[in-house]
Amino acid sequence: MASTTILDRPAQPEILAFDFDALPAHDMAPASMAQFDRILPTLTAREKAVYLALCDYLAASGHDDATGGEVAAHANLSILNVRPRLTGLHDKGLVTRTTDTRASRAKYEQRCHAYIPAVPRAAVARVAA
């Protein structure tokens, strides 16, 4: 696959026919469907976009977790839009945060906590936002 470089940044590979639901369940939240039905409708369009970008980044990269900077770089979003949404998703129980900080794979990002999806991607993708 040919890769082009724009502004010293390699182009993102296209993900075609990838089965996101086949990803391993990282740390599934012990929530019932009633809790999901209560939480999922409260998602904003931006929170949904950030959650899906997190899942897309993990699928494309093969990593187990991602920092806000990594998700922002992958989705071509501002870190100022991604980090608060990850915190909100964590507060709602849709992602888990690592207990230890680690070096980020994103350029210019300091050591920070990484996030892991706690519910299936399909559960969030079905929410109309």
The first five atom37 places (N, CA, C, CB, O) and aatype in JSON, in Angstrom:
{
  "aatype": [12, 0, 15, 16, 16, 9, 10, 3, 1, 14, 0, 5, 14, 6, 9, 10, 0, 13, 3, 13, 3, 0, 10, 14, 0, 8, 3, 12, 0, 14, 0, 15, 12, 0, 5, 13, 3, 1, 9, 10, 14, 16, 10, 16, 0, 1, 6, 11, 0, 19, 18, 10, 0, 10, 4, 3, 18, 10, 0, 0, 15, 7, 8, 3, 3, 0, 16, 7, 7, 6, 19, 0, 0, 8, 0, 2, 10, 15, 9, 10, 2, 19, 1, 14, 1, 10, 16, 7, 10, 8, 3, 11, 7, 10, 19, 16, 1, 16, 16, 3, 16, 1, 0, 15, 1, 0, 11, 18, 6, 5, 1, 4, 8, 0, 18, 9, 14, 0, 19, 14, 1, 0, 0, 19, 0, 1, 19, 0, 0],
  "atom_mask": [
    [1, 1, 1, 1, 1],
    [1, 1, 1, 1, 1],
    [1, 1, 1, 1, 1],
    [1, 1, 1, 1, 1],
    [1, 1, 1, 1, 1],
    [1, 1, 1, 1, 1],
    [1, 1, 1, 1, 1],
    [1, 1, 1, 1, 1],
    [1, 1, 1, 1, 1],
    [1, 1, 1, 1, 1],
    [1, 1, 1, 1, 1],
    [1, 1, 1, 1, 1],
    [1, 1, 1, 1, 1],
    [1, 1, 1, 1, 1],
    [1, 1, 1, 1, 1],
    [1, 1, 1, 1, 1],
    [1, 1, 1, 1, 1],
    [1, 1, 1, 1, 1],
    [1, 1, 1, 1, 1],
    [1, 1, 1, 1, 1],
    [1, 1, 1, 1, 1],
    [1, 1, 1, 1, 1],
    [1, 1, 1, 1, 1],
    [1, 1, 1, 1, 1],
    [1, 1, 1, 1, 1],
    [1, 1, 1, 1, 1],
    [1, 1, 1, 1, 1],
    [1, 1, 1, 1, 1],
    [1, 1, 1, 1, 1],
    [1, 1, 1, 1, 1],
    [1, 1, 1, 1, 1],
    [1, 1, 1, 1, 1],
    [1, 1, 1, 1, 1],
    [1, 1, 1, 1, 1],
    [1, 1, 1, 1, 1],
    [1, 1, 1, 1, 1],
    [1, 1, 1, 1, 1],
    [1, 1, 1, 1, 1],
    [1, 1, 1, 1, 1],
    [1, 1, 1, 1, 1],
    [1, 1, 1, 1, 1],
    [1, 1, 1, 1, 1],
    [1, 1, 1, 1, 1],
    [1, 1, 1, 1, 1],
    [1, 1, 1, 1, 1],
    [1, 1, 1, 1, 1],
    [1, 1, 1, 1, 1],
    [1, 1, 1, 1, 1],
    [1, 1, 1, 1, 1],
    [1, 1, 1, 1, 1],
    [1, 1, 1, 1, 1],
    [1, 1, 1, 1, 1],
    [1, 1, 1, 1, 1],
    [1, 1, 1, 1, 1],
    [1, 1, 1, 1, 1],
    [1, 1, 1, 1, 1],
    [1, 1, 1, 1, 1],
    [1, 1, 1, 1, 1],
    [1, 1, 1, 1, 1],
    [1, 1, 1, 1, 1],
    [1, 1, 1, 1, 1],
    [1, 1, 1, 0, 1],
    [1, 1, 1, 1, 1],
    [1, 1, 1, 1, 1],
    [1, 1, 1, 1, 1],
    [1, 1, 1, 1, 1],
    [1, 1, 1, 1, 1],
    [1, 1, 1, 0, 1],
    [1, 1, 1, 0, 1],
    [1, 1, 1, 1, 1],
    [1, 1, 1, 1, 1],
    [1, 1, 1, 1, 1],
    [1, 1, 1, 1, 1],
    [1, 1, 1, 1, 1],
    [1, 1, 1, 1, 1],
    [1, 1, 1, 1, 1],
    [1, 1, 1, 1, 1],
    [1, 1, 1, 1, 1],
    [1, 1, 1, 1, 1],
    [1, 1, 1, 1, 1],
    [1, 1, 1, 1, 1],
    [1, 1, 1, 1, 1],
    [1, 1, 1, 1, 1],
    [1, 1, 1, 1, 1],
    [1, 1, 1, 1, 1],
    [1, 1, 1, 1, 1],
    [1, 1, 1, 1, 1],
    [1, 1, 1, 0, 1],
    [1, 1, 1, 1, 1],
    [1, 1, 1, 1, 1],
    [1, 1, 1, 1, 1],
    [1, 1, 1, 1, 1],
    [1, 1, 1, 0, 1],
    [1, 1, 1, 1, 1],
    [1, 1, 1, 1, 1],
    [1, 1, 1, 1, 1],
    [1, 1, 1, 1, 1],
    [1, 1, 1, 1, 1],
    [1, 1, 1, 1, 1],
    [1, 1, 1, 1, 1],
    [1, 1, 1, 1, 1],
    [1, 1, 1, 1, 1],
    [1, 1, 1, 1, 1],
    [1, 1, 1, 1, 1],
    [1, 1, 1, 1, 1],
    [1, 1, 1, 1, 1],
    [1, 1, 1, 1, 1],
    [1, 1, 1, 1, 1],
    [1, 1, 1, 1, 1],
    [1, 1, 1, 1, 1],
    [1, 1, 1, 1, 1],
    [1, 1, 1, 1, 1],
    [1, 1, 1, 1, 1],
    [1, 1, 1, 1, 1],
    [1, 1, 1, 1, 1],
    [1, 1, 1, 1, 1],
    [1, 1, 1, 1, 1],
    [1, 1, 1, 1, 1],
    [1, 1, 1, 1, 1],
    [1, 1, 1, 1, 1],
    [1, 1, 1, 1, 1],
    [1, 1, 1, 1, 1],
    [1, 1, 1, 1, 1],
    [1, 1, 1, 1, 1],
    [1, 1, 1, 1, 1],
    [1, 1, 1, 1, 1],
    [1, 1, 1, 1, 1],
    [1, 1, 1, 1, 1],
    [1, 1, 1, 1, 1]
  ],
  "atom_positions": [
    [[0.85, -1.17, 0.0], [0.0, 0.0, 0.0], [0.89, 1.23, 0.0], [-0.97, 0.0, 1.22], [1.78, 1.36, 0.84]],
    [[0.65, 2.1, -0.93], [1.45, 3.32, -1.03], [1.06, 4.29, 0.07], [1.28, 3.97, -2.42], [-0.11, 4.4, 0.44]],
    [[2.05, 5.0, 0.58], [1.8, 5.96, 1.65], [2.3, 7.32, 1.2], [2.48, 5.52, 2.98], [3.42, 7.45, 0.69]],
    [[1.49, 8.32, 1.39], [1.91, 9.68, 1.07], [2.15, 10.44, 2.36], [0.87, 10.4, 0.2], [1.56, 10.13, 3.4]],
    [[3.0, 11.41, 2.29], [3.32, 12.2, 3.48], [2.83, 13.62, 3.29], [4.83, 12.17, 3.78], [3.16, 14.28, 2.29]],
    [[2.05, 14.09, 4.24], [1.56, 15.46, 4.23], [2.0, 16.1, 5.53], [-0.01, 15.52, 4.06], [1.66, 15.62, 6.61]],
    [[2.76, 17.17, 5.43], [3.26, 17.87, 6.62], [4.03, 16.93, 7.54], [2.09, 18.5, 7.39], [3.84, 16.95, 8.76]],
    [[4.9, 16.13, 6.98], [5.73, 15.19, 7.74], [4.91, 14.2, 8.55], [6.65, 15.95, 8.65], [5.37, 13.74, 9.59]],
    [[3.74, 13.87, 8.09], [2.88, 12.93, 8.8], [2.4, 11.89, 7.81], [1.68, 13.65, 9.48], [1.75, 12.25, 6.83]],
    [[2.7, 10.61, 8.02], [2.27, 9.59, 7.06], [0.74, 9.5, 7.0], [2.87, 8.23, 7.43], [0.05, 9.69, 8.01]],
    [[0.25, 9.21, 5.84], [-1.2, 9.05, 5.66], [-1.67, 7.85, 6.46], [-1.56, 8.9, 4.16], [-0.95, 6.87, 6.62]],
    [[-2.89, 7.94, 6.95], [-3.47, 6.83, 7.71], [-3.93, 5.74, 6.74], [-4.66, 7.33, 8.59], [-4.52, 6.05, 5.71]],
    [[-3.66, 4.49, 7.06], [-4.11, 3.42, 6.17], [-5.63, 3.31, 6.21], [-3.46, 2.07, 6.56], [-6.25, 3.57, 7.24]],
    [[-6.22, 2.92, 5.1], [-7.65, 2.71, 5.07], [-7.98, 1.39, 5.75], [-8.19, 2.73, 3.63], [-7.24, 0.42, 5.61]],
    [[-9.07, 1.37, 6.47], [-9.53, 0.15, 7.14], [-10.76, -0.33, 6.38], [-9.84, 0.4, 8.67], [-11.82, 0.29, 6.43]],
    [[-10.6, -1.42, 5.69], [-11.69, -1.94, 4.89], [-12.17, -3.27, 5.44], [-11.26, -2.09, 3.43], [-11.36, -4.16, 5.72]],
    [[-13.45, -3.39, 5.6], [-14.08, -4.64, 6.03], [-13.45, -5.19, 7.3], [-14.0, -5.68, 4.93], [-13.17, -6.38, 7.39]],
    [[-13.23, -4.33, 8.28], [-12.68, -4.78, 9.55], [-13.81, -5.08, 10.51], [-11.71, -3.73, 10.14], [-14.73, -4.27, 10.65]],
    [[-13.75, -6.2, 11.17], [-14.8, -6.6, 12.12], [-14.44, -6.07, 13.51], [-14.97, -8.15, 12.14], [-13.73, -6.73, 14.27]],
    [[-14.93, -4.88, 13.84], [-14.61, -4.26, 15.13], [-15.14, -5.06, 16.3], [-15.17, -2.86, 15.18], [-14.54, -5.06, 17.38]],
    [[-16.26, -5.74, 16.1], [-16.84, -6.52, 17.2], [-16.03, -7.78, 17.5], [-18.27, -6.89, 16.87], [-16.26, -8.43, 18.52]],
    [[-15.09, -8.12, 16.62], [-14.24, -9.28, 16.87], [-13.05, -8.93, 17.76], [-13.75, -9.86, 15.56], [-12.28, -9.81, 18.14]],
    [[-12.9, -7.64, 18.11], [-11.81, -7.25, 19.0], [-12.01, -7.9, 20.35], [-11.74, -5.71, 19.14], [-13.14, -8.11, 20.77]],
    [[-10.92, -8.22, 21.05], [-11.07, -8.82, 22.37], [-11.73, -7.84, 23.33], [-9.71, -9.28, 22.92], [-11.5, -6.63, 23.25]],
    [[-12.52, -8.36, 24.23], [-13.14, -7.52, 25.26], [-12.05, -7.18, 26.26], [-14.35, -8.25, 25.96], [-11.56, -8.05, 26.98]],
    [[-11.67, -5.92, 26.31], [-10.54, -5.51, 27.14], [-10.85, -5.65, 28.63], [-10.14, -4.08, 26.82], [-10.28, -6.5, 29.31]],
    [[-11.73, -4.83, 29.12], [-12.09, -4.86, 30.53], [-13.57, -4.5, 30.58], [-11.21, -3.87, 31.4], [-13.94, -3.4, 30.98]],
    [[-14.39, -5.43, 30.19], [-15.8, -5.14, 30.04], [-16.39, -4.68, 31.37], [-16.55, -6.36, 29.52], [-16.24, -5.34, 32.4]],
    [[-17.07, -3.56, 31.32], [-17.7, -3.01, 32.51], [-18.83, -3.95, 32.94], [-18.23, -1.58, 32.26], [-19.6, -4.42, 32.1]],
    [[-18.93, -4.22, 34.25], [-19.99, -5.11, 34.72], [-21.33, -4.37, 34.81], [-19.62, -5.7, 36.1], [-21.88, -4.2, 35.9]],
    [[-21.83, -3.93, 33.68], [-23.07, -3.16, 33.67], [-24.16, -3.96, 32.98], [-22.88, -1.8, 32.97], [-23.9, -4.72, 32.05]],
    [[-25.36, -3.78, 33.43], [-26.49, -4.48, 32.83], [-26.99, -3.69, 31.63], [-27.62, -4.69, 33.86], [-26.6, -2.54, 31.43]],
    [[-27.86, -4.3, 30.85], [-28.42, -3.6, 29.71], [-29.23, -2.39, 30.16], [-29.29, -4.55, 28.89], [-29.31, -1.4, 29.44]],
    [[-29.84, -2.47, 31.34], [-30.6, -1.33, 31.85], [-29.66, -0.13, 32.07], [-31.31, -1.7, 33.18], [-30.03, 1.0, 31.78]],
    [[-28.46, -0.4, 32.57], [-27.5, 0.69, 32.75], [-27.06, 1.25, 31.4], [-26.28, 0.19, 33.55], [-26.95, 2.47, 31.24]],
    [[-26.81, 0.38, 30.44], [-26.44, 0.86, 29.11], [-27.56, 1.7, 28.51], [-26.11, -0.33, 28.18], [-27.3, 2.75, 27.92]],
    [[-28.78, 1.24, 28.66], [-29.91, 2.0, 28.11], [-30.04, 3.36, 28.78], [-31.21, 1.2, 28.27], [-30.55, 4.3, 28.18]],
    [[-29.59, 3.46, 30.03], [-29.65, 4.73, 30.74], [-28.49, 5.64, 30.34], [-29.64, 4.49, 32.25], [-28.67, 6.85, 30.21]],
    [[-27.29, 5.07, 30.15], [-26.08, 5.85, 29.9], [-25.95, 6.24, 28.43], [-24.86, 5.08, 30.33], [-25.67, 7.4, 28.12]],
    [[-26.14, 5.3, 27.53], [-25.86, 5.54, 26.12], [-26.63, 6.71, 25.52], [-26.16, 4.31, 25.35], [-26.05, 7.46, 24.73]],
    [[-27.91, 6.91, 25.84], [-28.6, 8.07, 25.25], [-28.06, 9.42, 25.71], [-30.07, 8.0, 25.58], [-28.37, 10.44, 25.11]],
    [[-27.25, 9.45, 26.76], [-26.7, 10.71, 27.24], [-25.44, 11.11, 26.49], [-26.4, 10.61, 28.72], [-24.89, 12.19, 26.73]],
    [[-24.97, 10.27, 25.59], [-23.76, 10.59, 24.82], [-24.01, 11.75, 23.86], [-23.28, 9.36, 24.05], [-25.03, 11.8, 23.18]],
    [[-23.07, 12.67, 23.82], [-23.13, 13.73, 22.83], [-22.51, 13.21, 21.53], [-22.39, 15.02, 23.33], [-21.84, 12.18, 21.51]],
    [[-22.75, 13.93, 20.46], [-22.17, 13.53, 19.18], [-20.65, 13.52, 19.25], [-22.64, 14.48, 18.05], [-20.01, 12.64, 18.67]],
    [[-20.05, 14.47, 19.95], [-18.58, 14.54, 20.07], [-18.05, 13.36, 20.9], [-18.15, 15.88, 20.7], [-17.02, 12.79, 20.55]],
    [[-18.75, 13.0, 21.99], [-18.31, 11.85, 22.78], [-18.38, 10.57, 21.96], [-19.17, 11.71, 24.04], [-17.48, 9.74, 22.04]],
    [[-19.43, 10.42, 21.19], [-19.55, 9.24, 20.34], [-18.42, 9.2, 19.31], [-20.92, 9.23, 19.63], [-17.83, 8.15, 19.08]],
    [[-18.13, 10.35, 18.71], [-17.06, 10.41, 17.7], [-15.71, 10.06, 18.32], [-17.0, 11.81, 17.07], [-14.91, 9.36, 17.71]],
    [[-15.45, 10.55, 19.53], [-14.17, 10.26, 20.2], [-14.1, 8.78, 20.57], [-13.99, 11.14, 21.46], [-13.04, 8.16, 20.43]],
    [[-15.2, 8.21, 21.06], [-15.2, 6.79, 21.41], [-14.93, 5.93, 20.18], [-16.54, 6.39, 22.05], [-14.12, 5.0, 20.23]],
    [[-15.6, 6.24, 19.09], [-15.39, 5.47, 17.86], [-13.97, 5.67, 17.32], [-16.42, 5.88, 16.79], [-13.38, 4.74, 16.78]],
    [[-13.43, 6.89, 17.47], [-12.04, 7.14, 17.05], [-11.06, 6.33, 17.91], [-11.7, 8.65, 17.15], [-10.06, 5.83, 17.4]],
    [[-11.36, 6.2, 19.2], [-10.53, 5.36, 20.08], [-10.54, 3.92, 19.6], [-11.02, 5.45, 21.55], [-9.48, 3.29, 19.48]],
    [[-11.71, 3.39, 19.32], [-11.82, 2.01, 18.83], [-11.13, 1.84, 17.48], [-13.29, 1.59, 18.71], [-10.45, 0.84, 17.25]],
    [[-11.29, 2.82, 16.6], [-10.65, 2.75, 15.28], [-9.13, 2.76, 15.41], [-11.1, 3.92, 14.41], [-8.44, 2.02, 14.71]],
    [[-8.61, 3.62, 16.3], [-7.16, 3.69, 16.5], [-6.62, 2.36, 17.02], [-6.8, 4.83, 17.47], [-5.59, 1.87, 16.55]],
    [[-7.31, 1.78, 17.99], [-6.84, 0.51, 18.55], [-6.88, -0.6, 17.5], [-7.69, 0.11, 19.76], [-5.99, -1.45, 17.46]],
    [[-7.9, -0.59, 16.67], [-8.0, -1.61, 15.62], [-6.92, -1.42, 14.57], [-9.39, -1.56, 14.95], [-6.32, -2.4, 14.11]],
    [[-6.66, -0.18, 14.19], [-5.67, 0.09, 13.14], [-4.24, -0.13, 13.63], [-5.82, 1.51, 12.63], [-3.39, -0.6, 12.88]],
    [[-3.98, 0.21, 14.89], [-2.62, 0.15, 15.41], [-2.26, -1.19, 16.04], [-2.41, 1.24, 16.41], [-1.1, -1.58, 16.07]],
    [[-3.26, -1.9, 16.53], [-3.0, -3.15, 17.21], [-2.58, -2.98, 18.66], [0.0, 0.0, 0.0], [-2.22, -3.95, 19.32]],
    [[-2.63, -1.76, 19.17], [-2.27, -1.51, 20.56], [-3.44, -1.85, 21.48], [-1.84, -0.04, 20.76], [-4.58, -1.97, 21.03]],
    [[-3.15, -2.01, 22.77], [-4.18, -2.35, 23.75], [-4.83, -1.12, 24.36], [-3.59, -3.2, 24.84], [-5.96, -1.21, 24.85]],
    [[-4.15, 0.02, 24.35], [-4.68, 1.23, 24.95], [-4.22, 2.43, 24.15], [-4.26, 1.36, 26.43], [-3.34, 2.32, 23.29]],
    [[-4.82, 3.58, 24.43], [-4.47, 4.79, 23.68], [-4.59, 6.01, 24.58], [-5.36, 4.94, 22.44], [-5.49, 6.09, 25.41]],
    [[-3.69, 6.96, 24.39], [-3.78, 8.23, 25.1], [-4.63, 9.19, 24.28], [-2.36, 8.83, 25.36], [-4.94, 8.93, 23.12]],
    [[-5.0, 10.29, 24.9], [-5.78, 11.29, 24.19], [-5.06, 11.82, 22.97], [0.0, 0.0, 0.0], [-5.68, 12.04, 21.92]],
    [[-3.76, 12.03, 23.09], [-2.97, 12.54, 21.98], [-2.92, 11.57, 20.81], [0.0, 0.0, 0.0], [-2.94, 11.98, 19.65]],
    [[-2.85, 10.29, 21.12], [-2.82, 9.28, 20.06], [-4.14, 9.24, 19.31], [-2.5, 7.89, 20.65], [-4.17, 9.15, 18.08]],
    [[-5.24, 9.3, 20.06], [-6.56, 9.3, 19.43], [-6.74, 10.57, 18.59], [-7.69, 9.2, 20.49], [-7.24, 10.51, 17.47]],
    [[-6.33, 11.7, 19.14], [-6.46, 12.98, 18.43], [-5.66, 12.96, 17.14], [-6.01, 14.15, 19.32], [-6.15, 13.4, 16.1]],
    [[-4.43, 12.47, 17.19], [-3.59, 12.43, 16.0], [-4.18, 11.48, 14.95], [-2.16, 11.99, 16.37], [-4.17, 11.79, 13.76]],
    [[-4.67, 10.34, 15.39], [-5.23, 9.37, 14.45], [-6.49, 9.9, 13.78], [-5.54, 8.05, 15.18], [-6.69, 9.7, 12.58]],
    [[-7.34, 10.58, 14.55], [-8.61, 11.05, 14.02], [-8.53, 12.45, 13.44], [-9.66, 11.0, 15.1], [-9.53, 13.0, 12.96]],
    [[-7.33, 13.04, 13.49], [-7.12, 14.4, 13.01], [-8.05, 15.4, 13.73], [-7.36, 14.46, 11.5], [-8.65, 16.27, 13.11]],
    [[-8.14, 15.23, 15.06], [-8.93, 16.12, 15.9], [-8.0, 16.89, 16.83], [-9.98, 15.31, 16.72], [-6.84, 16.52, 17.01]],
    [[-8.51, 17.94, 17.4], [-7.73, 18.7, 18.37], [-7.69, 17.95, 19.69], [-8.33, 20.12, 18.58], [-8.69, 17.38, 20.14]],
    [[-6.52, 17.95, 20.31], [-6.38, 17.32, 21.63], [-7.31, 17.99, 22.63], [-4.92, 17.39, 22.12], [-7.76, 17.37, 23.59]],
    [[-7.6, 19.28, 22.4], [-8.49, 20.02, 23.3], [-9.94, 19.55, 23.19], [-8.41, 21.5, 22.99], [-10.74, 19.82, 24.08]],
    [[-10.27, 18.86, 22.13], [-11.59, 18.26, 21.99], [-11.62, 16.82, 22.48], [-12.05, 18.32, 20.55], [-12.66, 16.33, 22.92]],
    [[-10.49, 16.13, 22.41], [-10.47, 14.7, 22.71], [-10.33, 14.43, 24.21], [-9.32, 14.04, 21.97], [-11.1, 13.65, 24.77]],
    [[-9.38, 15.06, 24.86], [-9.13, 14.74, 26.27], [-10.35, 14.93, 27.18], [-8.0, 15.58, 26.79], [-10.65, 14.04, 27.98]],
    [[-11.06, 16.06, 27.08], [-12.24, 16.19, 27.96], [-13.31, 15.15, 27.67], [-12.84, 17.58, 27.8], [-14.02, 14.71, 28.57]],
    [[-13.44, 14.75, 26.4], [-14.44, 13.72, 26.05], [-14.04, 12.37, 26.61], [-14.62, 13.64, 24.53], [-14.91, 11.6, 27.03]],
    [[-12.74, 12.06, 26.61], [-12.29, 10.79, 27.21], [-12.57, 10.78, 28.71], [-10.79, 10.57, 26.93], [-12.96, 9.76, 29.27]],
    [[-12.37, 11.92, 29.36], [-12.67, 12.01, 30.79], [-14.16, 11.81, 31.02], [-12.21, 13.38, 31.36], [-14.56, 11.11, 31.95]],
    [[-14.99, 12.42, 30.18], [-16.43, 12.25, 30.29], [-16.86, 10.81, 30.04], [0.0, 0.0, 0.0], [-17.72, 10.29, 30.74]],
    [[-16.25, 10.17, 29.06], [-16.55, 8.77, 28.79], [-16.11, 7.88, 29.95], [-15.86, 8.31, 27.49], [-16.77, 6.89, 30.26]],
    [[-15.0, 8.24, 30.58], [-14.53, 7.5, 31.76], [-15.53, 7.67, 32.91], [-13.13, 8.0, 32.2], [-15.85, 6.7, 33.6]],
    [[-16.0, 8.89, 33.12], [-16.98, 9.14, 34.19], [-18.28, 8.37, 33.96], [-17.28, 10.64, 34.29], [-18.94, 7.98, 34.92]],
    [[-18.64, 8.16, 32.69], [-19.86, 7.41, 32.36], [-19.63, 5.9, 32.37], [-20.38, 7.85, 31.01], [-20.58, 5.13, 32.26]],
    [[-18.38, 5.47, 32.5], [-18.07, 4.04, 32.55], [-17.91, 3.38, 31.2], [0.0, 0.0, 0.0], [-17.91, 2.16, 31.12]],
    [[-17.76, 4.17, 30.14], [-17.62, 3.58, 28.81], [-16.18, 3.29, 28.44], [-18.23, 4.5, 27.78], [-15.92, 2.51, 27.53]],
    [[-15.23, 3.91, 29.13], [-13.82, 3.59, 28.96], [-13.19, 3.47, 30.34], [-13.08, 4.68, 28.09], [-13.67, 4.06, 31.31]],
    [[-12.11, 2.7, 30.41], [-11.35, 2.62, 31.66], [-10.02, 3.33, 31.44], [-11.13, 1.14, 32.1], [-9.49, 3.37, 30.33]],
    [[-9.49, 3.87, 32.53], [-8.22, 4.59, 32.47], [-7.16, 3.72, 33.15], [-8.32, 6.0, 33.16], [-7.43, 3.11, 34.19]],
    [[-5.98, 3.65, 32.56], [-4.91, 2.87, 33.16], [-4.49, 3.51, 34.48], [-3.71, 2.76, 32.2], [-4.57, 4.73, 34.64]],
    [[-4.03, 2.69, 35.41], [-3.62, 3.21, 36.72], [-2.28, 3.91, 36.65], [-3.57, 2.1, 37.74], [-2.03, 4.85, 37.4]],
    [[-1.42, 3.47, 35.76], [-0.09, 4.07, 35.62], [-0.02, 4.91, 34.35], [1.01, 2.99, 35.59], [-0.72, 4.65, 33.37]],
    [[0.82, 5.92, 34.39], [1.06, 6.7, 33.19], [2.11, 6.0, 32.34], [1.51, 8.15, 33.55], [2.89, 5.18, 32.83]],
    [[2.12, 6.33, 31.09], [3.13, 5.76, 30.19], [3.52, 6.82, 29.16], [2.59, 4.47, 29.48], [2.81, 7.82, 28.98]],
    [[4.63, 6.6, 28.5], [5.06, 7.5, 27.44], [4.08, 7.38, 26.28], [6.51, 7.19, 26.97], [3.67, 6.28, 25.9]],
    [[3.71, 8.5, 25.74], [2.76, 8.51, 24.64], [3.47, 8.22, 23.33], [2.02, 9.86, 24.56], [4.64, 8.56, 23.15]],
    [[2.75, 7.59, 22.41], [3.27, 7.36, 21.07], [3.0, 8.57, 20.17], [2.65, 6.09, 20.47], [3.47, 8.61, 19.03]],
    [[2.23, 9.54, 20.68], [1.94, 10.75, 19.92], [3.09, 11.75, 20.1], [0.59, 11.38, 20.37], [3.67, 11.86, 21.17]],
    [[3.38, 12.46, 19.04], [4.47, 13.43, 19.07], [4.12, 14.58, 20.02], [4.76, 13.97, 17.65], [3.01, 15.1, 19.99]],
    [[5.07, 14.96, 20.84], [4.99, 16.09, 21.76], [4.05, 15.89, 22.95], [4.56, 17.3, 21.02], [3.8, 16.85, 23.68]],
    [[3.52, 14.7, 23.17], [2.66, 14.48, 24.32], [3.49, 13.9, 25.46], [1.47, 13.53, 23.96], [4.3, 12.99, 25.24]],
    [[3.3, 14.41, 26.65], [4.03, 13.95, 27.82], [3.47, 12.62, 28.31], [3.96, 15.01, 28.94], [2.51, 12.09, 27.75]],
    [[4.09, 12.07, 29.37], [3.57, 10.85, 29.98], [2.14, 11.11, 30.47], [4.49, 10.38, 31.15], [1.86, 12.15, 31.05]],
    [[1.27, 10.17, 30.24], [-0.12, 10.35, 30.68], [-0.8, 8.99, 30.78], [-0.89, 11.27, 29.7], [-0.24, 7.96, 30.42]],
    [[-2.01, 9.02, 31.3], [-2.81, 7.81, 31.4], [-3.34, 7.45, 30.01], [-3.99, 7.99, 32.41], [-3.55, 8.32, 29.17]],
    [[-3.54, 6.18, 29.8], [-4.13, 5.7, 28.55], [-5.54, 5.19, 28.84], [-3.25, 4.58, 27.9], [-5.89, 4.94, 29.99]],
    [[-6.33, 5.05, 27.8], [-7.71, 4.63, 27.93], [-7.96, 3.35, 27.14], [-8.66, 5.74, 27.45], [-7.32, 3.08, 26.12]],
    [[-8.91, 2.55, 27.66], [-9.28, 1.27, 27.06], [-10.8, 1.22, 26.97], [-8.71, 0.05, 27.9], [-11.47, 1.53, 27.96]],
    [[-11.37, 0.85, 25.83], [-12.83, 0.74, 25.74], [-13.36, -0.27, 26.75], [-13.26, 0.35, 24.31], [-12.76, -1.34, 26.94]],
    [[-14.46, 0.06, 27.4], [-15.04, -0.84, 28.41], [-16.36, -1.44, 27.94], [-15.25, -0.09, 29.71], [-16.9, -2.32, 28.61]],
    [[-16.87, -0.98, 26.82], [-18.1, -1.55, 26.27], [-17.84, -1.83, 24.79], [-19.33, -0.59, 26.47], [-16.95, -1.23, 24.2]],
    [[-18.62, -2.73, 24.19], [-18.41, -3.03, 22.77], [-18.64, -1.81, 21.88], [-19.34, -4.16, 22.34], [-19.5, -0.98, 22.17]],
    [[-17.87, -1.71, 20.83], [-17.99, -0.6, 19.89], [-19.4, -0.53, 19.31], [-16.96, -0.73, 18.76], [-19.95, 0.55, 19.12]],
    [[-19.99, -1.69, 19.05], [-21.32, -1.74, 18.44], [-22.38, -1.11, 19.34], [-21.69, -3.19, 18.12], [-23.36, -0.55, 18.85]],
    [[-22.2, -1.19, 20.66], [-23.17, -0.6, 21.58], [-23.2, 0.91, 21.46], [-22.84, -0.99, 23.01], [-24.26, 1.53, 21.52]],
    [[-22.03, 1.52, 21.27], [-21.95, 2.98, 21.12], [-22.32, 3.38, 19.7], [-20.54, 3.49, 21.47], [-22.96, 4.41, 19.51]],
    [[-21.94, 2.59, 18.73], [-22.2, 2.93, 17.33], [-23.69, 2.96, 17.03], [-21.52, 1.93, 16.4], [-24.12, 3.68, 16.13]],
    [[-24.49, 2.21, 17.79], [-25.94, 2.16, 17.51], [-26.68, 3.37, 18.07], [-26.54, 0.89, 18.09], [-27.84, 3.59, 17.74]],
    [[-26.02, 4.14, 18.92], [-26.67, 5.31, 19.53], [-26.76, 6.42, 18.5], [-25.89, 5.79, 20.79], [-25.77, 6.8, 17.89]],
    [[-27.97, 6.94, 18.33], [-28.15, 8.08, 17.43], [-27.75, 9.34, 18.16], [-29.61, 8.19, 16.92], [-28.35, 9.68, 19.18]],
    [[-26.74, 10.04, 17.65], [-26.29, 11.27, 18.32], [-26.45, 12.45, 17.41], [-24.84, 11.14, 18.76], [-26.12, 13.57, 17.8]]
  ]
}
